[in-house]
Amino acid sequence: MSKRSMEQQNNIDEPMEKKAKNEGEDPISVEDPISILSKKDSKVQSLTISDQHATLLMSHTVDIDYSSNGCDDDKEKVKEKTVQSLLKLTVIPFHKILLGSNPVLSSDENGKPELKLLQHKPEASQDIMSFLSQYEFVLKSESGAEYSYYTANPTEKVANNVEGMSLSVQDAMKIYGTFDVELISPASEKQIFRAMPSLGSILIHETPELYEKVTKPYIQSIVDSGSLGWIANVIEVKKEKERLLVNHEDFIVNIDTKWRSHPPPLTTPRKEWFQHPSVEELYCLGITKCKGIASLRDLRREHIPMLKSMEEEGYEAIESIYGVKRDQIRCFVHYHPQFYHFHVHFTRLENEVGSTVERGHLVSDIIQNLEMDPLYYLKRTITYKLKKGNTLQNLIEMHMNSEAK
């Protein structure tokens, strides 16, 4: 690791307060799962369920006061708005039936890749909420956006509800297990769509012309919407300081939130991260500080020094902090990415999440391509997979239909 990076590393090893606020930062109200479940008209529905994971859609209403907008009619001063959140948790297999008892959607029985809405079951929703309310959600870390991560431990309520048994909390934990929990609140339509059961996928061959006419305006609309404002908090180290591995003038490298088995960054000393058992699932993220790079398509020869530095310093930091050598690490870019601000993924070779051939592009290959042609990613056709029903897929389909007429 370079001297500069080592100095930065020493600076970020300082202890952190879980709720510490940065100078000049507006206070943020952080909702935990239990407070959301206690909201007005709360309900819970199941999106996806397996023996290991469950994704739940939580909805509740809030009152919005419009009195400051000059409304004369009292009835117009306060309106209700529905807020939706996603709760993703690891599950013990025998909780699968309960947590999956109120599905939102179901695959059509005729086998077609279509989904149909199912009727909401209020009693099942109440059962799920009652079950979750018997757990204590202990915050592990927060992201710069709407993500937060918890460990859910059974409380005395769980032990007391076992008929004819008197259990300690410790015994209840052994029997009922603990959950790793990811909360996304509030959740956007895009985030909820990604969590829905799949409609199937389609392979897109995106020509430069298709990119200019359809994809580029779509990406720009997202950038202009302001939904990516949270990234500034991360790259300026106002958020996720406990996850920071490298702070370079052109980029940062963080622990990716997808690395859920990582020891809690807030409470585990960094020296204990070295060769921790979780390194088999290593997942780190490099995010550029350079403006105007939304995706792979925006890369030019001028970005090569930044790409080389990000790759090299990422490798050095990972080897120094985790003891994983660079020949065990995959460094790549997604197209299309999860968010449109250029970023790079570092994963252990054994961890194949997100590295499929129709989505992943190795940074070493990107550098070589740009060295051969500075406009390589502006000129080439890029093939990738999209979920059916995705907004971009719908736009491309409408464009193709109009071109065919």
C-alpha positions in Angstrom: 0.0 0.0 0.0 1.3 3.5 -0.8 2.5 5.8 2.0 -0.5 8.1 1.3 -2.9 5.2 1.6 -1.3 4.0 4.8 -1.7 7.4 6.3 -5.3 7.5 5.3 -5.8 4.0 6.7 -4.4 5.1 10.1 -6.8 8.0 10.1 -9.9 5.9 9.6 -9.1 3.4 12.4 -10.4 5.9 14.9 -13.4 4.6 17.0 -16.8 5.8 15.7 -20.0 6.7 17.3 -22.9 4.7 15.8 -25.0 7.8 15.5 -22.3 10.4 15.0 -23.2 13.2 12.7 -20.8 15.2 10.4 -20.3 18.9 10.7 -22.9 20.7 8.7 -25.0 17.6 8.0 -28.7 17.7 8.6 -30.0 15.3 11.2 -31.4 12.2 9.6 -34.3 10.2 11.2 -33.3 6.5 11.0 -36.2 4.1 11.0 -35.6 0.6 12.4 -37.7 -2.4 11.5 -39.8 -2.4 14.7 -40.7 1.3 14.5 -41.8 0.7 10.9 -44.0 -2.3 11.9 -45.6 -0.1 14.5 -46.6 2.6 12.1 -50.2 3.5 11.1 -51.9 0.8 8.9 -48.7 -1.2 8.6 -48.8 -4.4 6.6 -46.2 -7.0 5.5 -46.2 -9.1 2.3 -43.8 -11.7 1.1 -41.9 -11.1 -2.1 -39.5 -14.0 -2.3 -38.8 -16.9 0.1 -36.4 -19.8 0.2 -34.8 -22.0 2.9 -32.1 -19.4 3.4 -33.6 -16.0 2.6 -36.8 -14.0 2.8 -37.6 -10.6 1.3 -40.6 -8.8 2.8 -42.4 -5.7 1.5 -43.5 -3.5 4.4 -46.0 -0.7 3.8 -47.4 2.0 6.1 -49.1 5.3 5.8 -47.8 8.7 7.0 -49.5 12.0 7.3 -48.1 14.8 5.1 -48.8 18.3 6.3 -49.4 20.7 3.4 -50.6 23.6 5.6 -47.5 25.6 4.8 -48.5 25.6 1.1 -51.3 28.0 1.7 -54.2 25.5 1.6 -57.5 27.1 2.8 -59.4 23.9 3.2 -58.5 22.0 6.4 -59.2 18.7 4.7 -56.4 19.5 2.2 -53.9 20.4 4.8 -53.1 16.8 5.8 -52.9 13.9 3.4 -51.9 10.3 3.7 -49.0 8.9 1.8 -47.9 5.3 1.5 -44.3 4.5 2.3 -42.8 1.2 1.3 -39.7 -0.5 2.7 -37.9 -3.8 2.0 -36.8 -6.1 4.7 -34.3 -8.8 3.6 -33.3 -11.4 6.2 -31.6 -14.8 6.4 -34.1 -17.3 7.8 -34.1 -20.6 9.7 -35.9 -23.1 7.4 -38.8 -23.7 9.7 -39.7 -20.0 9.6 -40.2 -20.2 5.8 -43.9 -21.1 5.9 -44.7 -18.2 8.3 -42.7 -15.6 6.4 -44.0 -16.7 3.1 -47.6 -16.8 4.1 -48.7 -13.5 2.5 -47.2 -13.5 -1.0 -47.6 -10.4 -3.2 -47.2 -12.3 -6.5 -47.2 -15.8 -7.8 -45.9 -17.5 -11.0 -48.7 -18.3 -13.4 -49.6 -21.9 -13.3 -49.4 -22.3 -17.1 -45.7 -21.9 -16.9 -45.4 -18.6 -18.8 -43.0 -16.0 -17.4 -45.9 -13.9 -16.1 -47.0 -12.9 -12.6 -50.4 -12.3 -11.1 -51.3 -10.3 -8.1 -52.6 -12.2 -5.1 -55.1 -11.0 -2.6 -53.6 -9.5 0.5 -54.2 -11.6 3.7 -54.5 -9.3 6.7 -54.3 -12.1 9.2 -51.1 -13.5 7.7 -49.7 -10.0 7.6 -50.4 -9.6 11.3 -48.9 -13.0 12.1 -45.6 -12.0 10.3 -45.5 -8.6 12.1 -46.2 -10.3 15.5 -43.4 -12.7 14.8 -40.9 -10.0 13.9 -41.9 -7.8 16.8 -40.5 -10.6 19.2 -37.0 -9.8 18.0 -34.6 -7.1 19.0 -32.9 -5.5 15.9 -29.4 -4.4 16.7 -27.9 -2.0 14.2 -24.6 -3.2 12.7 -24.0 -0.5 10.1 -25.7 2.1 7.9 -24.9 3.1 4.3 -24.9 6.6 2.9 -28.3 5.9 1.4 -31.4 4.2 2.6 -29.7 0.9 3.6 -29.1 -0.2 7.1 -28.0 -3.6 8.5 -29.1 -5.4 11.7 -28.8 -8.6 13.7 -32.2 -9.7 15.0 -32.0 -11.6 18.3 -35.1 -13.2 20.0 -36.2 -11.3 23.1 -37.9 -12.6 26.3 -41.2 -12.5 24.4 -40.1 -15.5 22.3 -39.1 -17.5 25.4 -42.3 -16.6 27.2 -44.5 -17.6 24.3 -43.3 -21.2 24.3 -46.1 -23.1 26.1 -45.0 -25.1 29.1 -41.4 -24.0 28.8 -39.3 -21.4 30.7 -36.5 -20.4 28.4 -33.7 -17.9 28.9 -33.0 -15.5 26.0 -29.8 -17.5 25.3 -31.8 -20.7 25.0 -34.3 -19.0 22.8 -31.5 -17.9 20.5 -30.3 -21.4 20.2 -33.8 -22.7 19.3 -35.2 -19.9 17.2 -31.9 -18.6 15.8 -30.8 -15.1 14.9 -31.3 -13.2 11.6 -29.0 -11.1 9.6 -31.2 -8.2 8.3 -31.0 -5.6 5.6 -33.5 -2.8 5.7 -34.1 -0.5 2.7 -36.3 2.3 3.8 -37.9 4.0 2.0 -37.6 1.7 -1.0 -37.9 3.0 -4.5 -40.0 1.4 -7.3 -36.8 0.2 -8.9 -35.6 -1.5 -5.7 -39.0 -3.2 -5.2 -39.0 -4.3 -8.8 -35.6 -5.9 -8.4 -36.8 -7.8 -5.3 -40.0 -9.1 -7.1 -40.1 -12.7 -8.4 -38.6 -12.6 -11.9 -40.7 -12.3 -15.1 -37.8 -13.8 -17.0 -35.0 -12.1 -18.8 -34.0 -11.0 -22.3 -30.6 -10.6 -24.0 -30.1 -7.1 -25.4 -27.5 -6.3 -28.2 -27.0 -2.6 -27.5 -25.6 -0.9 -30.6 -24.0 2.6 -30.4 -27.2 3.9 -32.1 -29.5 2.2 -29.6 -27.4 3.6 -26.8 -27.6 7.2 -28.1 -31.4 7.1 -28.8 -32.7 5.1 -25.9 -30.2 4.1 -23.2 -28.3 7.4 -22.8 -31.4 9.5 -22.3 -32.7 6.8 -19.8 -29.5 7.0 -17.8 -29.4 10.8 -17.9 -33.0 10.9 -16.6 -31.9 8.9 -13.5 -28.8 11.1 -13.0 -30.9 14.3 -13.3 -33.6 13.0 -10.9 -31.3 13.6 -7.9 -31.7 10.0 -6.7 -27.9 9.5 -6.7 -27.3 12.3 -4.2 -26.4 9.8 -1.5 -23.2 8.9 -3.4 -21.6 12.3 -2.5 -22.0 11.4 1.2 -20.0 8.2 0.6 -17.2 9.5 -1.5 -16.8 12.5 0.7 -16.6 10.1 3.7 -19.6 11.6 5.4 -21.2 8.2 5.5 -19.8 4.6 5.7 -16.5 5.8 7.2 -16.3 2.5 9.0 -16.3 0.7 5.6 -13.6 2.9 4.0 -10.4 1.0 2.9 -8.8 3.5 0.5 -9.4 7.3 0.1 -7.6 8.5 -3.0 -8.0 11.9 -4.6 -9.8 10.3 -7.6 -11.8 7.5 -5.9 -12.5 5.5 -2.7 -12.5 1.8 -2.0 -15.1 0.5 0.5 -16.4 -2.8 1.8 -19.4 -3.5 -0.3 -22.7 -3.9 1.5 -23.2 -7.2 -0.4 -20.4 -8.7 1.8 -22.8 -9.5 4.6 -20.6 -12.0 6.3 -17.9 -9.4 7.0 -17.4 -8.8 10.7 -19.3 -5.8 11.9 -17.1 -2.8 10.8 -18.4 -0.6 13.6 -17.4 -2.9 16.4 -14.7 -5.3 15.2 -11.1 -4.0 15.3 -9.5 -4.0 11.9 -6.6 -6.3 13.0 -9.3 -9.0 13.3 -10.3 -8.6 9.7 -7.0 -10.1 8.5 -7.7 -13.7 7.2 -11.1 -13.6 8.8 -13.2 -16.7 7.7 -15.5 -14.4 5.8 -12.8 -13.4 3.3 -14.0 -16.3 1.1 -17.0 -14.0 0.3 -14.8 -10.9 -0.1 -16.7 -8.1 -1.9 -15.3 -4.5 -2.1 -16.3 -1.5 -4.1 -14.3 1.2 -5.8 -16.2 4.5 -6.6 -14.9 7.3 -8.7 -14.8 10.9 -7.5 -14.6 12.0 -11.1 -17.8 13.6 -12.4 -19.6 12.7 -15.7 -18.8 9.0 -15.7 -22.2 7.3 -15.3 -21.3 3.9 -16.8 -18.8 1.9 -18.9 -20.0 3.8 -22.0 -18.5 7.0 -20.7 -15.0 5.7 -20.2 -12.3 7.3 -22.5 -8.5 7.1 -22.7 -8.2 10.0 -20.2 -9.7 7.7 -17.5 -6.9 5.1 -17.8 -4.7 6.5 -15.0 -7.7 6.5 -12.6 -8.7 2.9 -13.6 -5.1 1.7 -13.1 -4.7 3.4 -9.7 -8.1 2.2 -8.5 -7.3 -1.4 -9.5 -3.7 -1.3 -8.0 -4.6 0.5 -4.7 -7.6 -1.8 -4.3 -5.4 -4.9 -4.6 -2.9 -3.5 -2.2 -5.5 -2.5 0.4 -7.2 -5.9 0.3 -4.0 -7.8 0.6 -2.8 -5.6 3.5 -6.1 -5.6 5.4 -7.5 -9.1 4.6 -4.4 -11.1 3.6 -5.9 -12.0 0.2 -3.4 -11.8 -2.7 -4.2 -10.1 -6.0 -4.2 -13.4 -8.0 -7.3 -14.4 -5.9 -9.2 -11.2 -6.7 -11.5 -10.4 -9.6 -11.7 -6.7 -10.5 -14.6 -5.8 -12.8 -17.3 -3.4 -13.9 -21.0 -4.1 -14.4 -22.9 -3.0 -17.5 -25.6 -2.2 -16.7 -24.6 -1.2 -13.1 -26.9 -1.1 -10.1 -26.5 2.7 -9.9 -25.3 5.1 -12.6 -22.1 6.6 -11.0 -19.0 4.7 -12.2 -17.8 2.1 -9.8 -15.6 -1.1 -9.8 -16.2 -4.4 -8.0 -13.5 -6.4 -6.2 -14.5 -10.0 -5.4 -12.8 -13.2 -4.4 -12.6 -15.7 -7.3 -14.8 -18.2 -5.3 -17.4 -15.5 -5.0 -19.2 -15.4 -8.4 -22.0 -13.0 -7.5 -22.4 -10.5 -10.3 -19.6 -11.9 -12.5 -21.7 -13.5 -15.3 -20.3 -13.1 -18.8 -23.2 -11.0 -20.0 -22.7 -8.4 -17.3 -19.1 -8.3 -16.0 -16.2 -6.5 -17.8 -12.7 -7.0 -16.3 -11.0 -3.7 -15.5 -7.7 -5.0 -17.0 -9.6 -5.7 -20.3 -11.2 -2.2 -20.2 -7.8 -0.6 -19.8 -6.4 -2.5 -22.8 -9.4 -1.7 -25.0 -9.1 2.1 -24.2 -5.4 2.0 -24.9 -6.2 0.6 -28.4 -9.0 3.0 -29.0 -10.0 6.0 -26.8 -13.6 5.7 -28.0 -13.9 2.0 -27.8 -16.9 1.9 -25.5 -18.7 4.6 -27.5 -18.3 2.6 -30.7 -18.9 -1.0 -29.8 -22.1 -3.1 -29.5 -22.5 -4.3 -25.9 -24.6 -7.4 -25.1 -26.3 -7.7 -21.7 -29.2 -9.3 -19.9 -32.3 -7.3 -18.7 -35.2 -8.5 -16.6 -38.5 -8.4 -18.5 -40.6 -5.5 -17.2 -37.5 -3.4 -16.4 -38.0 0.2 -17.4 -35.1 0.2 -19.8 -36.3 -3.1 -21.4 -39.7 -1.5 -22.0 -38.2 1.5 -23.6 -36.0 -0.6 -25.8 -38.9 -2.7 -26.8 -41.0 0.3 -27.7 -38.1 1.7 -29.7 -37.7 -1.5 -31.6 -41.4 -1.7 -32.4 -41.5 1.9 -33.7 -38.4 1.2 -35.9 -40.0 -1.9 -37.3 -43.1 0.0 -38.5 
